Amino acid sequence: MTINKDLPLLIFDLDGTLIDSAKDIHLAINKMLSNHNRQQVSYPTLVSHIGDGLKKLVNDFFPEFKIESKENETKVDEFLSIYESSMVDNTKLFPEVSEFLSGYSGAKAIVTNKNIKPTLEILEHFSLHHLPWVAVIGGDSLAERKPSALPLRFVMEKAQTHPAATWMIGDGRPDMLSAKAAGCLKVAVHYGYSTAEELAIFDPDHVLKNFSDLKTLI
């Protein structure tokens, strides 16, 4: 597909934006907590912790370790061994995601705080790996992750475009903050894992109540 330079570069978050993965993350974290004889967490509680990357997610439930400690790294590895064995059991694409991504002729990329290995495996599972992505950036791909501007600037450089022609589309605080830091348009997803009220404080340029709204906006 020839990239249409007249269309904006769309940079997508993954969890809560393209895929509904919270149930599998919830089941994995509760299995891990059970293995350590810790109290289970509710689905809404788990959802409120998604978005800042795996180290932070795991550390939120094992706060006795420093986030950059070897102990927390061990816990992250433990979580991944549980999660990756069943990470697409309940995970689904949000409606119309595949159709839009396959048909969009502008530049597109993914910037997620999810680690790159499961990210790529999930894209392959949903047959999205073959699309002409400018880049697929995980939380462990670069020196910094969202809310840093670095991942977005990296993608814009690869796409040879500028912030005014770039939309950061996501459902979380890190998405809005990274877009602000990089000077991109902020597109807040209301069907994901943050509430409309939580995202409103970032004064988004556009709002998606459903993924299908994106086609209308463009």
KELUM-165427 format. One record per atom (N, C-alpha, C): x, y, z; residue in three letters. Coordinates in steps of 0.2 Angstrom, whole numbers, plus 5000, padded with zeros to 4 digits. Example, Ala and Ser with C-alpha at 12.3 -4.5 7.8 and 13.67 -1.06 7.14 Angstrom:
! KELUM-165427
506649725039ALA506249785039ALA506649845039ALA506449895035SER506849955036SER506450005039SER
***
This chain:
! KELUM-165427
500449945000MET500050005000MET500450065000MET500350114995THR500750174995THR500450225001THR500950255005ILE500650295010ILE500450365008ILE499850385010ASN499550445008ASN499850495013ASN500250545010LYS500550595015LYS500050645016LYS499550645013ASP499050705015ASP498650685021ASP498650615023LEU498350595029LEU498750595035LEU498450605041PRO498950615047PRO499250545049PRO499850555052LEU500150495055LEU499750475061LEU499450415062LEU499150395067LEU499550345072LEU499650365078ILE500050325083ILE499550295088ILE499450235088PHE498950205092PHE499350175099PHE498950185104ASP499150135110ASP498850065108ASP498950025113LEU498749955111LEU498149935116LEU498349915122ASP497849895127ASP497349945129ASP496749935128GLY496149985129GLY496050035123GLY496450025118THR496350065112THR496250025106THR496649975104LEU496549925099LEU496349865101LEU496549835107ILE496349775110ILE496049785117ILE495549735118ASP495249735125ASP495549675128ASP496049685132SER496549635135SER496449625142SER496049675146ALA496049675153ALA495849615156ALA495449575153LYS495249515157LYS495749465157LYS496249455152ASP496749405152ASP497349435157ASP497449505157ILE497849535162ILE497649515169ILE496949525170HIS496649515177HIS496749445179HIS496649395175LEU496649325177LEU497449315178LEU497849335175ALA498549325176ALA498849355182ALA498649415184ILE498849445190ILE498549415196ILE497949385196ASN497649355201ASN497949285202ASN498149255197LYS498449185197LYS499149195201LYS499549255199MET500149265202MET500049285210MET499549325211LEU499449335218LEU499249275222LEU498849235219SER498649175222SER499249125224SER499749125219ASN500349085220ASN500749115226ASN500649175228HIS501049205234HIS500549215240HIS500049185240ASN499549185245ASN499349255247ASN499249295241ARG498949365242ARG498249365240ARG497949425243GLN497249435241GLN497149445234GLN496549415231GLN496449435224GLN496149505223GLN496249535217VAL496049595216VAL495449595211VAL494949645212SER494449645208SER494649675201SER494149655196TYR494249685189TYR494349755188TYR493949795192PRO493949875191PRO494649895194PRO494849865200THR495549885203THR496049865198THR496049805195LEU496549795190LEU496649845184LEU496049855181VAL495949905176VAL496249975177VAL496149995184SER496450055186SER497150065186SER497550005186HIS498250005186HIS498549995179HIS498149985174ILE498449965167ILE498650035164ILE499250035160GLY499350095156GLY500050125157GLY500350105163ASP501050135164ASP501650085164ASP501450035160GLY501949985159GLY501949925164GLY502349875162LEU502349815166LEU502649815173LEU503249845173LYS503549855179LYS503149885184LYS502749945182LYS502349975187LYS501749935189LYS501449905184LEU500849855185LEU501049805191LEU501549775190VAL501749715195VAL501949745201VAL502349805201ASN502549835207ASN501949865211ASN501449885208ASP500849905212ASP500549855216ASP500649785214PHE500449735218PHE500949695223PHE501549715222PHE502149695226PHE502549755228PHE502249805232PRO502549865233PRO503149865238PRO503249805241GLU503749805245GLU504449805242GLU504449795235PHE505049805232PHE505149865228PHE505749895227LYS505849955223LYS505649935216LYS505349985212ILE505149965205ILE505749945201ILE506349975202GLU506949955198GLU507349905201GLU507149865206SER507549815209SER507549755206SER508049705207LYS508049645205LYS507449605207LYS507249615213GLU506649575215GLU506049595211GLU505949655209ASN505349675205ASN505449645198ASN506049645195GLU506149615189GLU506049535189GLU506149505194THR505949435195THR505249425195THR504849475198LYS504149465198LYS503849485191LYS504149525188VAL503949545181VAL504049475177VAL504549445177ASP504649385173ASP504149335175ASP504049325182GLU503549275184GLU502849295181GLU502649355181PHE502049375178PHE501949365171PHE502549375167LEU502549365160LEU502449285158LEU502749245162SER502749175161SER502049155162SER501649185166ILE500949165167ILE500449195162ILE500549265161TYR500149295156TYR500249275149TYR500949265147GLU501049245140GLU500749175138GLU500649135143SER500349065141SER499649075140SER499249125141SER498549135140SER498349205138SER498749245135MET498649315134MET498149325129MET497949275125VAL497449295120VAL496849245121VAL496749215127ASP496149175128ASP495549215128ASP495549275131ASN494949315131ASN495049385127ASN495649395125THR495749465122THR495449465115THR495149525114LYS494849535107LYS495049605104LYS495049615098LEU495049675095LEU494449715096LEU494449775097PHE493849815098PHE493549815091PHE492849825090PRO492549825084PRO492749875079PRO492849855073GLU493049885067GLU493849905067GLU494249885072VAL494949895072VAL495249865066VAL495149805065SER495549775059SER495349805052SER494749815051GLU494449845045GLU494749915044GLU494849955049PHE495050025048PHE495850015047PHE496149985051LEU496949975050LEU497149945043LEU496749905041SER496949875034SER496749915029SER496249965030GLY496150005024GLY496450075025GLY496750095030TYR496950165031TYR497650175027TYR497650225023SER498150225018SER498750275020SER498550315026GLY499050355029GLY499550315033GLY500050345036ALA500550315040ALA500250295047ALA500450245049LYS500150215056LYS500750185060LYS500650185066ALA501150155071ALA500850135077ALA501150095081ILE500950075088ILE501450095093ILE501250135098VAL501750145104VAL501350125110VAL501550075113THR501250045119THR501750045125THR501550045131ASN501950025136ASN502049955138ASN501649915134LYS501749835135LYS502349815132LYS502749765135ASN503349745132ASN503249725125ASN503849725121ILE503749715114ILE503649645112ILE503849595116LYS503749525114LYS503049505114LYS502649515119PRO501949505119PRO501549545114PRO501849605113THR501449655108THR501549625101THR502149605099LEU502149575093LEU501749505092LEU501749465097GLU501449405097GLU500649415096GLU500449465100ILE499749485099ILE499549505092ILE499949555090LEU499849575083LEU499849515078LEU500249475079GLU500249415074GLU499649375075GLU499449365081HIS498849325083HIS498249355079HIS498149415079PHE497549455076PHE497749475068PHE498249445066SER498449455059SER498549525057SER498849565062LEU498949635061LEU499749645060LEU500149595061HIS500849605060HIS501049625053HIS500749605048HIS500949615041HIS500749685039HIS500449725042LEU500249785040LEU500849835039LEU500849885035PRO501449925034PRO501549975040PRO501649955046TRP501749995051TRP502450035050TRP502350105052VAL503050145052VAL503450115057VAL503150095063ALA503550065069ALA503050035074ALA503249985077VAL502949955083VAL503449965089VAL503250005093ILE503650025099ILE503349995106ILE503749955109GLY503549925116GLY503849965121GLY503549955127GLY503849995133GLY504549975134GLY504849925132ASP505549905133ASP505949915126ASP505649955121SER506049955115SER506550015115SER506450065118LEU506850125118LEU507050145125LEU507450195126ALA507750215132ALA507150245137ALA506650265134GLU506050295138GLU505450275135GLU504950275139ARG504250255136ARG503750305138ARG503150305136LYS502650355138LYS502650355145LYS502550415148PRO502350475145PRO502950525142PRO503450495141SER504050525138SER503850545131SER504050595128ALA503950615121ALA504450575116ALA504950535119LEU505450505115LEU505050455110LEU504650405112PRO504350355107PRO504050395101PRO503650445103LEU503250475098LEU503750515093LEU504250545095ARG504750585091ARG505050535087ARG505250475090PHE505550425086PHE505150405080PHE504550395081VAL504050375076VAL503950425070VAL503850485073MET503850545068MET504450555064MET505050545066GLU505650545062GLU505650495057GLU505450435059LYS505450375054LYS504850385049LYS504350425051ALA503850435046ALA503950495042ALA504450535044GLN504650595041GLN504050645041GLN503750655047THR503250705047THR503350745054THR502850785055HIS502950835060HIS502350825065HIS502350855071PRO501850845077PRO501150875074PRO501150925071ALA500450945069ALA500050895064ALA500450855061ALA500150805057ALA500150735060ALA500150735067THR500250675070THR499750665076THR499350615076TRP498850605081TRP499050545086TRP499050555092MET499250505097MET498550485100MET498350425098ILE497650395100ILE497750345106ILE497450365111GLY497550315117GLY497050325123GLY496950285127ASP496450285132ASP496750305139ASP497450315140GLY497650325146GLY498050395147GLY498250405153ARG498650465155ARG499350465151ARG499650415151PRO500350415147PRO500250435140PRO499650415137ASP499550435130ASP499450505129ASP499050535134MET498950615133MET499550655135MET499950625140LEU500550665142LEU501150655137LEU501150605134SER501750595128SER501550635122SER500850635121ALA500650685115ALA500750755116ALA500650775123LYS500750845124LYS501450865124LYS501950815127ALA502650825127ALA502950835120ALA502650795115ALA502850785108ALA502550845104ALA502050875106GLY501650925102GLY501150895097GLY501050835098CYS500550805094CYS499850815096CYS499350795091LEU498650805093LEU498450745098LEU498050765103LYS497850715108LYS497150685106LYS497150625105VAL496450595104VAL496350545109VAL495850565113ALA495650525119ALA495150465118ALA495250405120VAL494850355119VAL494350345125VAL493750345124HIS493250345130HIS493050275131HIS493150225127TYR492950155127TYR493450115131TYR494050135133GLY494550095135GLY494550095143GLY495150105146TYR495150085153TYR495250145158TYR495150205155SER495150265159SER494450305158SER494250335163THR493550365162THR493650435158THR493050455155ALA493050515151ALA493350575156ALA493150575162GLU493350625167GLU494050625168GLU494350565168GLU495050565169GLU495450595163GLU495150585157LEU495550605151LEU495350675150LEU494850705152ALA494650775151ALA495150825153ALA495450805159ILE495950855161ILE496550875157ILE496650825152PHE497150845147PHE496950875141PHE496350905141ASP496050945135ASP496150915128ASP495950855127PRO496050815121PRO495850855115PRO496150845109ASP495950885103ASP495350845100ASP495250785101HIS494750745099HIS494550685104HIS493950665103VAL493750605108VAL493450555103VAL493650495105LEU493250435102LEU492850395107LEU492250405106LYS491750365110LYS491750285108LYS491850275102ASN491950215099ASN492450215094ASN492850155093PHE493350165088PHE493150185081PHE492550165079SER492250185073SER492250265072SER492250295077ASP492250375076ASP492850395073ASP493350355073LEU494050385070LEU493950395062LEU493550355059LYS493550355052LYS493150425050LYS492650435054THR492250505053THR492650565054THR493150565060LEU493550615061LEU494050635055LEU494250575053ILE494750585047ILE494450605041ILE
***
